[in-house]
Amino acid sequence: MDFNQFKEKINHKFNINLNGYKERQLKRRIESLMQYQGFSDYASYFSALENDPERWAQFMDKVTINVSEFFRNPDIFKTLEGKIIPYLIEQYGSLKIWSAACSNGAEPYSTAMLLKELSGGKHTIHATDMDDKILALAKQGRYPANIIKNVSDHRKRNYFEEINGNYQLKNSAKDLVSFRKHDLLTGRYEGGYHLIVCRNVTIYFTREAQMELYSKFNKSLAPGGMLFIGATENIINYQELGFEKYLPWFYRKAK
């Protein structure tokens, strides 16, 4: 079994489409994990993934790069707080937000804190990821100190309870966020969102997959809604995809 056959079998068995990922990076990550676990060929490794839920969880961790923290790139979150969310609330009132590929929940929960502080209105945040294990951790909402290093002391007091060196998020922020499983490459895209947060994810995808995702995000946004991307990302042909560049890292759906 070669690498392409391995990807096809993963797609058929688990409904996970790996063809959208940059092949060199993906292959390096998978083969590194295979070597660490003592597998020398794709056939035996695939068999192990079929029969061992723990190995499958480790595989998903490696593929999806579950790295996130609260208020990642604080200056950009200042823009979200000071300009984007106030603008959207003024335009729409109650907001419907999607945190796509939400990883450990740090980004949707960061957004929830801002909404709590900026508006007393009723808002909804949908947070999705393809990894069941990371979704379970996100729902739990307990984090080590390094994940909340960008959280101000004021917000730590308001939104967290320290328990044995870890920080448990209080329900006041958790209650705004609902989690579900979703694969960006194969899943159905809901519509009517006023803000979509998808940061530091598409850098792992091929250019073709990136363009397909951005096009789907555009269709999922309400007219005038915003797409919030990562600090290392850039949408070069945003106009072709139906966006206007509103501010750095924020693209507005053309009305």
C-alpha positions as CSV (number, residue, x, y, z in Angstrom):
1,M,0.0,0.0,0.0
2,D,1.4,3.4,-1.0
3,F,0.6,6.8,0.5
4,N,-2.2,7.6,-2.0
5,Q,-3.9,4.2,-1.3
6,F,-3.5,4.8,2.4
7,K,-5.3,8.2,2.1
8,E,-8.1,6.6,0.0
9,K,-8.7,3.9,2.6
10,I,-8.8,6.5,5.4
11,N,-11.4,8.4,3.4
12,H,-13.5,5.3,2.8
13,K,-13.3,3.9,6.3
14,F,-13.4,7.1,8.4
15,N,-14.8,9.7,6.0
16,I,-11.7,11.9,6.5
17,N,-10.5,13.5,3.2
18,L,-6.7,13.9,3.5
19,N,-6.3,15.0,-0.2
20,G,-6.8,18.6,0.7
21,Y,-3.7,18.7,2.9
22,K,-0.3,19.7,1.6
23,E,1.1,16.3,0.8
24,R,4.7,16.8,1.9
25,Q,3.8,18.1,5.3
26,L,1.1,15.5,5.9
27,K,3.3,12.6,4.8
28,R,6.1,13.8,7.1
29,R,3.8,14.0,10.1
30,I,2.2,10.6,9.5
31,E,5.5,8.8,8.8
32,S,6.9,10.4,12.0
33,L,4.1,9.0,14.0
34,M,4.3,5.6,12.3
35,Q,8.0,5.4,13.1
36,Y,7.4,6.4,16.7
37,Q,4.8,3.7,17.1
38,G,6.9,1.0,15.4
39,F,5.2,0.7,12.0
40,S,7.2,0.4,8.8
41,D,4.5,0.2,6.2
42,Y,1.1,1.8,5.5
43,A,-0.9,-1.4,5.3
44,S,0.0,-2.6,8.9
45,Y,-0.5,1.0,10.2
46,F,-3.9,1.3,8.6
47,S,-4.9,-2.0,10.1
48,A,-3.9,-0.7,13.5
49,L,-5.9,2.4,13.0
50,E,-9.0,0.4,12.2
51,N,-8.7,-1.7,15.3
52,D,-7.3,0.5,18.0
53,P,-9.3,3.7,19.0
54,E,-6.3,5.1,20.9
55,R,-4.0,4.9,17.9
56,W,-6.8,6.5,15.8
57,A,-7.0,9.4,18.4
58,Q,-3.2,9.8,18.2
59,F,-3.4,9.9,14.4
60,M,-6.1,12.6,14.5
61,D,-4.0,14.6,16.9
62,K,-1.1,14.5,14.6
63,V,-3.1,15.3,11.4
64,T,-5.1,18.1,12.8
65,I,-2.4,20.1,14.7
66,N,-4.4,20.9,17.8
67,V,-2.5,24.0,18.9
68,S,-4.4,27.0,20.2
69,E,-4.5,29.5,23.0
70,F,-6.7,32.2,24.4
71,F,-6.5,35.5,22.5
72,R,-3.8,34.2,20.2
73,N,-2.1,37.3,18.6
74,P,-3.5,39.7,21.2
75,D,-3.2,42.8,18.9
76,I,-5.4,41.2,16.3
77,F,-8.0,40.3,19.0
78,K,-7.9,43.9,20.1
79,T,-9.1,44.7,16.5
80,L,-11.9,42.1,16.9
81,E,-12.8,43.6,20.2
82,G,-12.6,47.3,19.3
83,K,-13.8,47.4,15.7
84,I,-15.2,44.1,14.3
85,I,-17.6,43.0,17.0
86,P,-19.0,46.5,17.7
87,Y,-19.5,47.0,13.9
88,L,-21.3,43.6,13.6
89,I,-23.5,44.2,16.6
90,E,-24.5,47.6,15.2
91,Q,-25.4,46.0,11.8
92,Y,-27.1,42.9,13.0
93,G,-27.9,43.0,16.8
94,S,-27.7,39.4,17.8
95,L,-24.8,37.6,16.2
96,K,-24.5,34.1,14.9
97,I,-20.8,33.1,14.9
98,W,-18.9,30.0,13.7
99,S,-15.5,29.0,15.1
100,A,-14.3,26.5,12.5
101,A,-11.6,24.0,13.4
102,C,-11.8,25.3,16.9
103,S,-9.3,22.9,18.4
104,N,-9.3,23.1,22.2
105,G,-11.9,25.8,22.4
106,A,-9.7,28.7,23.2
107,E,-10.8,30.8,20.3
108,P,-14.6,30.4,20.6
109,Y,-14.3,31.0,24.3
110,S,-12.1,34.1,23.8
111,T,-14.8,35.4,21.4
112,A,-17.5,34.6,24.0
113,M,-15.7,36.7,26.6
114,L,-15.7,39.7,24.2
115,L,-19.4,39.3,23.5
116,K,-20.2,39.2,27.2
117,E,-18.3,42.4,27.7
118,L,-19.4,44.3,24.7
119,S,-23.1,43.4,24.5
120,G,-25.9,42.1,26.7
121,G,-27.7,40.7,23.7
122,K,-28.3,37.1,22.9
123,H,-25.6,35.6,20.7
124,T,-24.8,32.1,19.4
125,I,-21.3,30.6,18.8
126,H,-21.0,27.3,17.0
127,A,-17.6,25.7,17.4
128,T,-16.6,22.7,15.3
129,D,-13.7,20.4,14.8
130,M,-13.1,17.0,13.2
131,D,-11.3,15.5,16.3
132,D,-13.6,13.9,18.9
133,K,-10.9,13.9,21.5
134,I,-10.1,17.6,21.2
135,L,-13.8,18.4,21.2
136,A,-14.3,16.6,24.5
137,L,-11.4,18.6,26.0
138,A,-12.9,21.9,24.6
139,K,-16.3,21.1,26.2
140,Q,-14.6,20.4,29.5
141,G,-13.0,23.9,29.4
142,R,-10.1,23.3,31.7
143,Y,-6.7,24.6,30.7
144,P,-3.0,24.8,31.9
145,A,-1.6,28.2,32.6
146,N,0.3,28.5,29.3
147,I,-2.9,28.3,27.3
148,I,-4.4,31.4,29.1
149,K,-1.1,33.4,29.2
150,N,-2.7,36.2,27.1
151,V,-5.8,36.5,29.4
152,S,-5.8,39.6,31.5
153,D,-5.9,39.3,35.3
154,H,-9.3,40.9,35.2
155,R,-10.6,38.3,32.8
156,K,-9.0,35.5,34.8
157,R,-10.9,36.6,37.9
158,N,-14.2,36.9,35.9
159,Y,-14.1,33.8,33.8
160,F,-11.8,31.2,35.4
161,E,-11.5,29.3,38.6
162,E,-8.0,28.0,39.5
163,I,-8.0,24.3,40.4
164,N,-4.7,22.6,41.3
165,G,-2.7,24.8,38.9
166,N,-5.1,24.5,36.0
167,Y,-7.9,27.0,35.1
168,Q,-11.5,25.9,34.8
169,L,-13.7,28.1,32.6
170,K,-16.8,29.3,34.3
171,N,-20.3,28.7,32.8
172,S,-20.7,32.4,32.1
173,A,-18.4,32.1,29.1
174,K,-19.1,28.4,28.3
175,D,-22.8,28.8,27.9
176,L,-22.5,30.9,24.8
177,V,-20.6,28.1,22.9
178,S,-22.0,24.8,21.5
179,F,-19.6,22.2,20.0
180,R,-20.1,19.6,17.3
181,K,-18.0,17.5,15.0
182,H,-17.4,18.8,11.5
183,D,-14.8,18.2,8.7
184,L,-14.1,21.4,6.7
185,L,-13.3,19.4,3.6
186,T,-16.3,17.0,3.6
187,G,-18.9,18.5,5.9
188,R,-22.0,20.5,5.1
189,Y,-21.7,24.3,5.6
190,E,-24.6,26.0,7.5
191,G,-25.5,29.6,6.4
192,G,-26.4,32.9,8.0
193,Y,-23.2,33.6,10.0
194,H,-22.2,37.1,10.8
195,L,-18.7,36.1,11.8
196,I,-16.6,33.1,10.9
197,V,-13.4,32.5,12.8
198,C,-11.0,30.1,11.0
199,R,-7.4,30.8,11.9
200,N,-4.1,29.0,11.3
201,V,-5.9,26.1,9.6
202,T,-5.8,26.6,5.9
203,I,-2.0,26.9,5.9
204,Y,-2.0,23.1,6.0
205,F,-4.2,22.7,3.0
206,T,-3.4,22.7,-0.7
207,R,-4.2,25.9,-2.6
208,E,-7.1,24.2,-4.3
209,A,-8.6,23.2,-1.0
210,Q,-8.0,26.7,0.4
211,M,-10.0,28.3,-2.4
212,E,-12.8,25.8,-2.0
213,L,-13.0,26.5,1.8
214,Y,-12.9,30.3,1.3
215,S,-15.7,30.0,-1.3
216,K,-17.8,27.9,1.1
217,F,-17.2,30.3,3.9
218,N,-18.4,33.2,1.7
219,K,-21.6,31.4,1.0
220,S,-22.1,30.6,4.7
221,L,-21.8,34.3,5.7
222,A,-24.7,36.7,5.8
223,P,-24.3,39.7,3.5
224,G,-21.7,42.0,5.1
225,G,-20.5,39.2,7.4
226,M,-16.8,38.8,8.3
227,L,-14.2,36.1,7.9
228,F,-11.4,36.2,10.5
229,I,-8.2,34.4,9.4
230,G,-4.9,33.7,11.0
231,A,-1.9,36.0,11.3
232,T,0.2,33.9,8.9
233,E,-2.6,33.7,6.3
234,N,-3.6,35.9,3.4
235,I,-6.4,35.6,0.8
236,I,-4.8,36.9,-2.4
237,N,-7.8,36.6,-4.8
238,Y,-10.4,37.6,-2.2
239,Q,-12.4,39.7,-4.7
240,E,-12.9,36.7,-7.0
241,L,-14.3,34.8,-4.0
242,G,-16.8,37.5,-3.2
243,F,-14.9,39.3,-0.3
244,E,-13.8,42.9,0.4
245,K,-10.7,43.4,2.6
246,Y,-12.1,45.3,5.6
247,L,-9.0,45.3,7.8
248,P,-5.8,43.1,7.9
249,W,-7.0,39.5,8.6
250,F,-10.7,40.4,8.3
251,Y,-12.6,40.0,5.0
252,R,-16.2,41.1,4.6
253,K,-18.6,39.4,2.3
254,A,-19.6,41.8,-0.4
255,K,-23.2,42.9,-0.2
